[in-house]
Amino acid sequence: MREKVLAVLKEEFPEVDFEASDALVDDGVLDSLTITGMIAALSLEFGVIIPYEEIIEENFNSIDSLAKMIERLQK
Amino acid sequence: MSYTDYLFLPLTLFGLIFYFIFPIRYRWVWLLIGSLLFFMTWGIELLPLILFIVFLVWGGARIMDYRYEKCDNDRKALAAARKNNQIILFGIIAVLLLIFIFIKMQNFPFFAGISGFFSGIYKTVHQFFLNIPILNYFVSAENGGISIGLSDLFNKILGYQRNSTVFTDPNAKFTYWIIPVGFSYYILSLLGYLADVYWRKERAEMNYFKLLLFTIYFPKILEGPISKHLTVAARLNEGHSFDFQRVSFGLQRVVWGFFKKWVIADRLKILIDTVFNNYEIYKGSEFLVAAVFSAVQLYCDFSGCMDMGLGISECFGVILEENFNHPFSSRSSAEFWRRWHISLGTWFKDYIYMPLSVSPWLIRLTGRIRKRFGKRAGKTFSIVIPLAVVWLLTGLWHGTGANYMVWGLYWGMLIIISNVLEPETKKLTKWLKINTDMPEYHLFQKARTFMLFVISRIISLPRTMEVTRFAFRSIFTNFAPWKLFDGSLFNLGIDRPQFVVVMLAIALLAYVSGKQEKGVNVRQWIADRPLVIRWFIYYAAIFIVLIFGAYGVGYDASSFVYMAY
């Protein structure tokens, strides 16, 4: 799952280094425009609805946490 | 009572001393009492509305929270609870929105009828409080306008006559009742809190009076910041002990706020009013000067008020959110709006932009557009729709006149276009071989952003579009550049010495802002100086404000610009 998520995001945002840190939001790697773009790409690709309460820093700080969230939502 | 009222600081200092005498567990109660008293100086009859609104939000949040609690983290039950809570959320939003829309649009004929109804309620409430001893001191005076009840009492004791005519018009007075102080600021704060409980980003506040304190807290009631309950509530509720450095830093910030407000903003206002109130006789160059100054004036007025509020709050140990981060150093319009009125921008981002851009229907639509018209079109669509909604609402929030419609459209277009065309701009600068990391290029970007803001001031500053059109036409067809050099500028309400004062003050402001931008903590720097120099700076600052402040006889001590929103 982690690899799939990374591939989708890399295709969508080639200029962002998603593996730069484990605190992507807190370190300012991701701004709100990128985050909303990521959400759109991931929900279209994996066919999940990401509810607004899942959009918190913990879930977006690393590719691992993103993958975990998608898996949880697919259940 | 406003922060620049002559009684405000003495009363606040008195309140500060009592705060530290109160038992630490109940210090928030003292803050609430102080805030209620401050609010009541605007008229006790304003109180029922805010008490009711807080009650509505407090109750709604508690019910939602209780329903989630019962679910015990079961996902299916939570989803069901969410559906039910939606009714509460949207019900309360609808009630608040109705009040809000009614206030902002009462000039429209449709709302005029309701106006009479509310007027009736107002008279009843007014009469009710007049009949109760002691409380009647807090009822707004019949002819005194802003000088209200308690303020009047002090005025009588001190033999001070205030001649305000702002609210002698009964209609204006009614407007004042229904748009109480800080209305649109605390409404947004409360809506944010309600949404956060709904999205389970925070738990509901159990204590009604604590939520009331959050809403009515006096350093933020006049012009915000639009605080987030999640961030600020804990700081308000826990008691803070006395800390000499914190109190001293806070007071320094208050003086700095007075400097921005009285020395710069209120002085520039005279020039700006002179030009825009008699616009027929002025030329393009004068409009440009007035518009540039009005950009500085608005910044000093608004951020000065923030310095006073945040400084006072800091004395009590309550750190509030910053509303400004040197906006004139921004290199793009988008960055400008992340540094100007930050709490409003954050509010729109958290409660409009983000929920909208991640809503399933928008994503589904984006997907369809993407399939049909390609990736770029899909991306553009998903950016444009939420941004357009945000800027439409931002325009409406500021006012419903034609000027603000155009103003919102202007900023929305600028930000949307710069977002959508980002790849092209990058290509263009590359093709022109412009080094975008050059300091000169950054300076150009800053100047460009500032001028875009100046243009927006020409749109929003005059009351009617007619004046805006006249000003633009003059700038482009009747510029009269010699007016800048032949001394005409000293005839715009402030003479040559006044002009020199204001320019020196702006230079000082720019210098200090530059230092702060580089990460220098100016107040810490002052604190580190030897005793003599430190106190010299303190005294100099206070005397500069007292001597060069534009107040007293001959000046119309103006209220804060953003209080009108």
Interface residues (C-beta under 8 A of the other chain):
Chain A: S32 L33 I35 T36 G37 I39 A40 S43 L44 I49 I50 Y52 E53 I55 I56
Chain B: W199 R200 K201 K349 Y353 M354 P355 S357 V358 P360 I363 T366 G367 R370 G378 K379 S382 I383 P386 N419
